[in-house]
Each structure stands twice: as structure tokens, then as C-alpha cells.
Amino acid sequence: MIFVRINSEGVKLDQADFILTLTSVFWEEGRRALEEFCRQSRTPALHGASPFNWYIKPKPPQLLRVVAAVGLDSAVLKQVYATLRGRDASGKLSSEQREARFEQLQQAQQHVLDTQHWHEFFLCLERAGFRGEKMISSQNALLYSYALWLIGRVRYAVPLDRLRSVIARWFFMAQLTGRYTGSVESQMEHDLALLREIPHGDADGYTMTLDRVVRETLTSDFWTITLPNTLNSSAAKSPALLAYIAALNILDADVLLSDVKVRTRLDPAILARKGVERHHLFPRKYLQNSLKITTSTRINQIANMALLEWSDNITISDQAPAQYWPAQLAAKGLPADVLARQRYLHALPEDWPSMDYDTFLTARRALMARVVRDAFGQLESDSYRPVYSPPSIVPEQRTPGRLPSRRIKLSELLDAGLISAGTVLTPAWEEYEQVAVVDDQGRIRLDEQIHDTPSGAANAVGAGTNGWTFWLADTPDGQVTLADLRAALSEES
């Protein structure tokens, strides 16, 4: 009956669903606790400890993977399901085995849902330069890094300062290299196996093992060959791009041509829309009109984008680099040492405004990779300390400019030219892979079905959330949520 109730809507169940169903039978309060933790992580609490954070809004199946890794030392959910049913080595079901495994699961879940553990882990991400959810390209990397953090803390008693340093490096490596994409379970199973031979309580063995993997992954060839090649992309959430932005935070960089810190402009607790933007160093219209480069993938290359304050971006407009750059330098009047440091951190080659576009892109990719490598070197230093405090946890308040005064339809974004017929929509949540398309009437076509609203299309893929924030639209300036496009239209109205 429980299986029928859960699957009453015809949703295809995976191994996590089967395990949660089994948990409903033998440990219902555990499942309820998991669901409540996930619910509370989405909304700031005015009083007391809360799992709310700026990095992830987890779902029960996601946290279940962490619980299984910590409690049952397994990442393969098919094996976890068999274990929780009480199947012994001979293949027979045993109630004693089942009770013992559920006891392990219960103990692990207490650690996973401990808000002190939860927030201590997020300090690792902050140390690694990652400031919030928009900088996370892989939720799997985050969740499995949390599992390894808990194993280090609970099983190996690694001191917090040391553990924070180790996991910061691990997460930086895991997200940058896409360690937990593809065969996710197999990769995490491999990582868990690396720790099985280390005696419990051996903090040195734990840290040495993780650091060895990091060193073997981030080799000299990775920094000088692989990473520059990976930066040859226009993806707005490229792991390489996000690692570069994290590097700017680690190195305490200013926004280009400004005395404001990148980390300040990227604070997730600050909701001002018009702060810092990714600016085309070779402006779009200049590339289109003067160099006859018209494809978005070439125009929006990662190496052609730099973090610039919004007002400066507007001023630069479509001027050639050789025209606007000297004018900006004269207007800003930055001291020579400050400008030299900004040129290094923002990876600007010598005499870049006069460079051929493709030569510039190649040179800047190599310099961006060097900045990332230098920042990672800081993470390897015991003396490194982030120079900023964690963002304050405050309830989100929408400013009047972000809240439409009337109900805006998707077709109005089409009429305003913010999207066009054929615009591709992809989910903002990485666990969903469906791709949708906007048609010429401002509707969403998904799997040959037409949906009148973004939320209707989100519900169709099983997300059950606000479709305006769920769908990312491919635009000439990169992927943008439909909610942001709606807000832009509302401000113009």
C-alpha cells in the first residue's frame, strides 16, 4: 500500500525512492526528520538553529546518499537497499541484519542532520572561495564532500581547522574536475574504498589519503594544458569559470577598475540586482559589426568575460577595447600597483586591447588558469585564512523592483525581445536533464507537450516548484532564469 501511495501519480521510482519507502515502513520518524530538514533548509529561521543556507536546498533522496555513505559505507543505492532489507552474505533475509543496519542508518542520520555539522561544512566551501548556490555547478560534489567531511569528523576525529582545510581543497578539486558527474556512484564508491583500510581515529591517515588524491588529480599538466582547454567554453556555469571566480575570492580581488571586492558583490545575502556583471572585454556589437563575429559561442567565450560594475558596463557599451580601455584607465585613475594587481587577477595580457581576438582568448585562458592555480596554492597553505566573515543569514526580502506589480506572462518576454521563439530552456537543478523550447506564442514545448506556464512545465518533469526560477533560458549573455528576465521586464514597465 505504501508503494502504491507514493507512486500514485505514475512517477518512475529510482533506488532512493525504494529506500525511502522501506524507511517509511521500518523507521517512519527517520524519513519525516529527513523531509523536515530539507523543508527547513529552504527558508530562513527567525529564531534558533536552522539548516537554511546559501548553498543548497537539498531533497530527501540527496541527503539519503550522504546518510548511506556515512552510515553504511556505500554509495551504490541498489546495494544499500538490499542491505537495509536485511539480506545477509548468503542472500537470505534476516530481521536481525535489518535491525542492525537500520541502527547504523539512524546513527549516521543524526550526524547528517546535525545543524552544527551542516554549517561547519559550509565553512569549507567559503574557505574554497565559493560564496553561494550560484557558484555551485555540481550538487553531487557538495553532497559527497559533506559525506567525506562527516566521515573525517566522526570516524577519524580530525580537528575542525584541519578538516576545513582538507575538505576545502577536496571540494575545489571535485567541482573543478567534475569528479562526481557521469558514474557518480562508482566514483564515490571508489573514494570510500580509499578510506576503508585506514584505522578509525587515524586523522593523519585520513587527511594524507584525501590530499594525495587531490595532488594526483591537479597535476602540472592539468594546470597548464587541461584547464586552459576547459576554459575554451561559453557555458555560464562552467566549473572552470566558477573556479576562477572562487580564485578571485580567495585572492581577495577587486572588481575590475574598482575598489570594491568581488567577494562583496557576490555575497548571496545581498539582493541588489545591479551590482557586478560579466562584461564582454571585446564588446558584443564591436565583434558583430567590426570583426563580423556573430555566433554566441564565440562572443560569449569565458575568456572574453570579466567582472565589472554595472555602471561601468553601461558606459563601455559597444566601443572597441583600444578605445574604451585607455578612457576607463584615465577616468578611474587607479595607482600603478593597484592596476598591476588587477591586470594579474583579471588575467589581462600585456597590450590586450590591440590583440587579435583569438590570440587574446588563448592568452587570457592561460592567465586565468594561472590565477586559479595560484589561488589553490593558497588553499594548500596552513597560514591561509579567508579575509571575510560568512554572510549573515537573514530572511530574503524582495525589493519592489523585483516583484512584478502585475502577473507577467511568458509571451510578454517574447514580445519584449528578452527571449525569442526557439529559446532553449534547461533546468537550474542538475538532477533534471529535460530540455524545453519556447514556441512562437510564448508557450513551452516539452517532450511534444505544450505548457502554458513555466510552473506547468516544471511540474511535468516532476520538479514541483516555481517554474520561473526552475528554468534557465539560453540568452546571448548566457543562461538566465526566467524570473530574472521577468524582473527586468517589470523594471522597464
C-alpha positions as a printed Julia matrix, in Angstrom:
493×3 Matrix{Float64}:
  0.0     0.0     0.0
  2.86    2.42    0.76
  4.38    1.77   -2.66
  1.01    2.42   -4.3
  0.56    5.68   -2.35
  3.99    7.03   -3.25
  3.69    6.06   -6.9
  0.06    7.07   -7.31
  0.99    9.8    -9.82
  2.8     7.38  -12.11
  6.26    8.78  -11.34
  9.11    6.44  -12.17
 10.78    5.44   -8.9
 14.53    5.06   -8.51
 16.6     3.3    -5.85
 16.4     6.28   -3.48
 12.59    6.14   -3.65
 12.64    2.43   -2.8
 14.87    3.08    0.19
 12.67    5.93    1.4
  9.65    3.64    1.04
 11.43    0.99    3.1
 12.28    3.64    5.68
  8.6     4.58    5.89
  7.87    1.01    6.97
 10.66    0.41    9.48
 11.66    3.93   10.59
  8.95    6.4     9.72
 10.18    9.1    12.11
 13.56    8.98   10.35
 12.02    9.69    6.99
  9.92   12.5     8.45
 13.05   14.04   10.02
 14.84   13.9     6.66
 11.94   15.59    4.88
 11.58   18.25    7.58
 15.3    19.08    7.45
 15.05   19.57    3.68
 11.96   21.73    4.08
 13.61   23.96    6.7
 16.74   24.36    4.57
 14.73   26.41    2.07
 13.5    29.15    4.41
 15.47   31.31    6.87
 14.51   30.84   10.52
 13.95   33.9    12.66
 14.85   32.07   15.87
 17.1    29.14   16.78
 19.32   26.85   14.73
 18.17   26.1    11.2
 19.51   24.13    8.22
 18.88   27.14    5.98
 21.97   28.02    3.97
 23.04   29.85    0.81
 24.45   26.81   -1.0
 21.87   24.1    -1.49
 18.21   23.31   -0.96
 18.55   19.54   -0.65
 15.92   16.94   -1.35
 15.48   13.8     0.79
 16.97   11.46   -1.86
 20.09   13.63   -2.0
 20.65   13.62    1.76
 19.87    9.91    1.8
 23.03    9.36   -0.25
 25.04   11.19    2.4
 23.45    9.12    5.17
 24.2     5.88    3.3
 27.81    6.85    2.66
 28.41    7.79    6.29
 26.39    5.04    7.96
 26.68    2.08    5.62
 29.95    3.0     3.87
 28.29    2.62    0.49
 27.41    4.9    -2.43
 25.59    2.29   -4.53
 21.95    2.65   -3.56
 20.99   -0.72   -5.01
 23.36   -2.32   -2.5
 22.1    -0.05    0.27
 18.52   -1.16   -0.42
 19.49   -4.83   -0.23
 21.43   -4.2     2.98
 18.53   -2.39    4.65
 16.18   -5.24    3.77
 18.44   -7.42    5.89
 19.93   -9.59    3.14
 22.97  -11.42    4.53
 26.02  -12.84    2.74
 24.11  -15.98    1.77
 21.32  -13.95    0.18
 18.74  -14.73    2.85
 16.67  -12.05    4.54
 17.31  -11.62    8.25
 15.34   -9.39   10.62
 18.4    -9.17   12.88
 20.5    -7.93    9.96
 17.83   -5.42    9.0
 17.57   -4.03   12.54
 21.35   -3.72   12.82
 21.62   -1.88    9.51
 18.78    0.49   10.36
 20.5     1.25   13.64
 23.62    2.22   11.68
 21.48    4.35    9.41
 19.86    6.09   12.37
 23.2     6.94   13.94
 24.51    8.32   10.66
 21.4    10.4    10.02
 21.79   12.07   13.41
 25.19   13.31   12.27
 23.99   14.29    8.79
 21.09   16.34   10.15
 23.12   17.96   12.92
 22.93   21.67   12.08
 26.32   22.31   13.7
 27.95   19.75   11.4
 25.97   21.11    8.45
 27.1    24.71    8.89
 30.68   23.8     9.85
 30.89   22.04    6.49
 29.77   25.15    4.61
 32.75   26.99    6.09
 34.85   24.66    3.93
 33.11   25.97    0.8
 33.6    29.53    1.95
 37.28   28.84    2.55
 37.45   27.5    -1.01
 36.07   30.79   -2.36
 32.54   29.61   -3.13
 30.01   32.16   -1.9
 26.63   30.65   -2.63
 24.35   28.45   -4.71
 25.05   30.29   -7.97
 28.7    29.24   -7.71
 27.89   25.53   -7.31
 27.87   23.64  -10.6
 27.68   20.17   -9.02
 25.37   19.44   -6.1
 26.83   15.92   -6.08
 30.27   17.37   -5.39
 28.83   19.34   -2.49
 26.89   16.43   -1.0
 29.67   13.86   -1.28
 32.17   16.36    0.1
 29.81   16.71    3.07
 29.81   12.93    3.45
 33.61   12.89    3.47
 33.63   15.8     5.94
 31.38   13.83    8.3
 33.5    10.69    7.95
 36.58   12.73    8.77
 34.95   14.35   11.76
 33.06   11.39   13.22
 35.14    8.37   12.22
 38.63    9.88   12.21
 38.24   12.73   14.73
 40.05   15.23   12.51
 40.3    18.64   14.27
 37.94   21.2    12.75
 40.58   23.63   11.46
 42.5    20.84    9.77
 39.36   19.22    8.37
 38.16   22.56    6.99
 41.42   22.96    5.09
 41.41   19.41    3.67
 37.77   19.46    2.54
 38.13   22.95    1.04
 40.84   21.57   -1.25
 38.84   18.42   -1.95
 35.68   20.31   -2.91
 37.63   22.76   -5.08
 39.18   19.8    -6.91
 35.92   17.82   -7.15
 33.88   20.65   -8.62
 36.64   21.92  -10.92
 37.29   18.48  -12.44
 33.69   17.22  -12.48
 34.67   14.32  -10.25
 31.07   13.49   -9.37
 29.5    13.67  -12.81
 28.84   10.68  -15.01
 29.22    7.45  -12.99
 28.61    9.21   -9.7
 28.01    6.15   -7.53
 31.07    4.35   -8.87
 33.3     7.36   -8.22
 32.1     7.83   -4.65
 32.36    4.1    -4.02
 35.99    4.32   -5.15
 36.59    7.26   -2.79
 35.01    5.44    0.14
 37.2     2.41   -0.59
 40.3     4.58   -0.22
 39.41    5.13    3.44
 38.34    1.61    4.43
 41.84    0.42    5.27
 42.56    3.41    7.49
 42.0     2.63   11.2
 39.28    4.65   12.89
 40.74    7.62   14.72
 43.73    7.93   12.38
 43.34   11.6    11.45
 46.71   11.69    9.71
 45.85    8.71    7.52
 42.54   10.31    6.52
 44.0    13.7     5.59
 47.02   12.22    3.8
 44.74   10.0     1.68
 42.49   12.84    0.52
 45.4    15.18   -0.14
 47.19   12.51   -2.18
 44.14   12.17   -4.45
 43.99   15.94   -4.88
 47.68   16.13   -5.83
 47.38   13.24   -8.26
 44.37   14.9    -9.91
 45.59   18.5   -10.11
 48.91   17.82  -11.8
 51.15   20.3   -13.57
 49.67   19.21  -16.91
 46.18   19.84  -15.56
 47.02   23.44  -14.73
 48.93   24.23  -17.93
 47.04   22.17  -20.52
 43.72   20.75  -19.31
 42.38   23.81  -17.51
 43.14   26.34  -20.29
 41.45   23.97  -22.75
 38.45   23.63  -20.43
 38.15   27.41  -20.32
 37.54   27.31  -24.09
 33.8    27.45  -23.49
 30.87   29.85  -23.31
 28.95   27.97  -20.61
 27.7    30.34  -17.91
 28.05   27.69  -15.18
 31.25   26.09  -16.4
 33.13   24.52  -13.44
 36.3    26.16  -14.76
 34.67   29.62  -14.77
 33.25   29.15  -11.27
 36.66   28.0   -10.03
 38.19   31.15  -11.49
 35.62   33.32   -9.69
 36.3    31.36   -6.49
 40.0    32.06   -7.04
 39.24   35.79   -7.19
 37.54   35.46   -3.81
 40.45   33.52   -2.32
 42.93   36.12   -3.58
 40.7    38.97   -2.33
 40.39   40.54   -5.79
 38.81   43.86   -6.62
 36.17   44.09   -9.28
 37.94   45.23  -12.45
 38.56   49.01  -12.45
 37.0    49.32   -8.98
 37.96   49.34   -5.32
 35.0    47.08   -4.42
 35.83   43.46   -3.66
 34.49   40.65   -5.84
 33.54   38.74   -2.68
 31.35   41.66   -1.54
 29.47   41.86   -4.81
 28.93   38.09   -4.79
 27.62   37.9    -1.21
 24.41   35.85   -1.57
 22.77   37.74    1.29
 22.86   40.97   -0.74
 19.97   41.05   -3.19
 20.74   44.12   -5.31
 20.36   43.09   -8.95
 22.54   45.8   -10.43
 25.9    45.26   -8.79
 28.55   43.39  -10.72
 28.11   41.9   -14.18
 30.12   39.71  -16.5
 31.26   42.18  -19.12
 32.47   41.44  -22.65
 36.05   42.69  -22.87
 35.6    42.7   -26.62
 32.02   44.09  -26.67
 29.34   42.15  -28.49
 28.39   44.81  -31.0
 32.04   45.54  -31.73
 32.62   41.86  -32.51
 29.49   41.69  -34.63
 29.87   44.94  -36.55
 33.63   45.34  -36.85
 35.01   41.79  -36.7
 31.93   40.07  -38.2
 31.85   37.53  -35.37
 28.18   36.73  -34.85
 27.91   33.35  -33.11
 27.09   33.48  -29.4
 29.52   30.68  -28.57
 32.43   32.81  -29.86
 31.17   36.12  -28.49
 30.39   34.74  -25.02
 33.65   32.9   -24.54
 34.63   32.67  -20.87
 37.93   34.35  -21.72
 36.05   37.32  -23.17
 34.18   37.99  -19.92
 35.33   39.92  -16.85
 33.58   41.02  -13.67
 32.78   44.71  -13.95
 30.47   47.04  -12.05
 27.15   47.52  -13.8
 27.51   51.29  -14.28
 30.89   50.83  -15.96
 29.48   48.13  -18.19
 26.81   50.53  -19.43
 29.42   53.23  -20.09
 31.65   50.93  -22.14
 28.75   49.83  -24.32
 29.98   48.68  -27.77
 33.29   50.52  -28.04
 36.46   48.8   -29.25
 38.88   47.78  -26.46
 41.55   50.14  -27.83
 39.02   52.96  -27.47
 37.32   52.33  -24.12
 40.24   50.87  -22.12
 42.5    53.98  -22.15
 39.47   56.15  -21.44
 38.48   53.98  -18.47
 42.03   53.99  -17.08
 42.15   57.78  -17.31
 38.73   58.15  -15.68
 39.48   55.77  -12.8
 42.97   56.99  -12.03
 43.99   53.8   -10.25
 47.51   53.73   -8.74
 50.02   51.74  -10.8
 50.41   48.97   -8.21
 46.63   48.56   -7.88
 46.21   48.42  -11.66
 49.04   45.89  -11.99
 47.4    43.61   -9.42
 44.02   43.93  -11.15
 45.57   43.08  -14.51
 47.09   39.94  -12.94
 43.93   38.85  -11.12
 41.66   39.56  -14.08
 44.13   37.81  -16.38
 44.61   40.64  -18.86
 47.57   40.1   -21.21
 50.01   42.92  -21.88
 48.66   45.2   -24.62
 45.49   43.12  -24.79
 43.31   45.86  -26.38
 45.44   45.74  -29.55
 45.47   41.94  -29.79
 43.74   39.84  -32.42
 40.58   38.43  -30.8
 41.52   34.75  -30.98
 45.08   35.47  -29.86
 43.65   37.36  -26.89
 41.35   34.48  -25.94
 44.18   31.95  -25.99
 46.47   34.18  -23.93
 43.82   35.02  -21.38
 42.82   31.38  -20.83
 46.4    30.57  -19.83
 46.49   33.55  -17.47
 43.12   32.65  -15.94
 44.37   29.1   -15.31
 47.44   30.56  -13.61
 45.24   32.62  -11.27
 43.24   29.52  -10.36
 46.46   27.62   -9.68
 47.83   30.44   -7.52
 44.59   30.56   -5.51
 44.66   26.82   -4.99
 48.21   27.27   -3.71
 46.73   29.49   -1.01
 44.36   26.68   -0.01
 47.4    24.45    0.44
 48.97   26.93    2.87
 48.32   26.42    6.59
 48.57   30.19    7.05
 45.71   30.99    4.68
 42.63   32.49    6.31
 39.64   33.89    4.42
 39.61   37.64    4.92
 35.86   37.99    5.16
 33.13   36.91    7.53
 30.4    34.47    6.46
 27.27   36.1     5.03
 24.63   36.92    7.59
 21.58   34.67    7.48
 18.6    36.96    7.08
 15.15   36.38    5.63
 15.04   37.24    1.94
 13.17   40.45    1.28
 12.14   41.22   -2.25
 12.63   44.79   -3.28
  9.7    46.48   -5.02
 11.67   46.46   -8.28
 11.9    42.65   -8.29
  8.24   42.0    -7.56
  6.06   42.44  -10.62
  3.12   44.74   -9.99
  1.03   42.51  -12.24
  1.14   38.94  -13.45
  3.61   38.83  -16.33
  3.24   36.1   -18.94
  5.99   34.32  -20.81
  4.61   35.7   -24.06
  5.4    39.22  -22.82
  9.09   38.3   -22.52
  8.83   37.2   -26.14
  7.17   40.47  -27.21
  9.81   42.49  -25.36
 12.64   40.67  -27.12
 14.07   39.24  -23.89
 13.63   35.76  -25.36
 12.8    34.59  -28.84
 10.91   31.73  -30.43
 13.17   28.7   -30.19
 14.87   29.79  -26.95
 16.13   26.68  -25.18
 15.19   26.2   -21.52
 17.2    23.92  -19.24
 16.59   23.1   -15.57
 18.52   25.04  -12.94
 18.65   21.87  -10.83
 21.28   19.48  -12.14
 19.34   16.33  -11.25
 16.86   17.17  -14.03
 18.06   16.77  -17.61
 14.95   17.62  -19.65
 15.25   20.38  -22.24
 12.33   22.56  -23.28
 11.83   25.16  -26.02
  9.78   28.38  -26.14
  7.42   28.44  -29.12
  6.31   31.47  -31.16
  3.27   32.01  -28.92
  5.25   32.16  -25.67
  4.39   28.63  -24.6
  6.78   25.9   -23.54
  7.17   22.74  -25.61
  8.45   19.79  -23.56
  8.5    16.2   -24.81
  5.99   17.09  -27.55
  3.61   18.52  -24.93
  2.64   22.21  -24.74
  2.58   24.02  -21.4
  1.14   27.49  -20.96
  3.24   28.39  -17.91
  6.8    27.75  -16.67
  5.48   26.12  -13.5
  3.3    23.79  -15.54
  6.39   22.65  -17.45
  8.37   22.28  -14.21
  5.61   20.15  -12.71
  5.63   18.0   -15.83
  9.22   16.94  -15.17
  8.44   16.19  -11.52
 10.12   19.25  -10.01
  7.01   20.58   -8.28
  8.44   24.07   -7.89
  8.17   27.62   -9.21
  8.92   27.28  -12.91
 10.14   30.88  -13.21
 13.13   30.05  -11.01
 13.44   26.45  -12.23
 14.02   27.17  -15.93
 17.2    28.76  -17.29
 16.85   30.5   -20.66
 19.75   30.47  -23.13
 20.33   34.15  -23.95
 23.16   35.95  -25.76
 24.55   36.89  -22.34
 24.46   33.32  -21.02
 21.88   31.33  -19.09
 19.42   33.43  -17.07
 16.43   32.35  -15.0
 13.02   33.26  -16.37
 12.45   35.01  -13.01
 15.34   37.4   -13.69
 14.06   38.13  -17.17
 10.6    38.79  -15.75
 12.13   41.15  -13.16
 13.99   43.01  -15.91
 10.74   43.47  -17.85
  8.96   44.65  -14.7
 11.65   47.29  -14.08
 11.28   48.59  -17.62
  7.5    48.81  -17.35
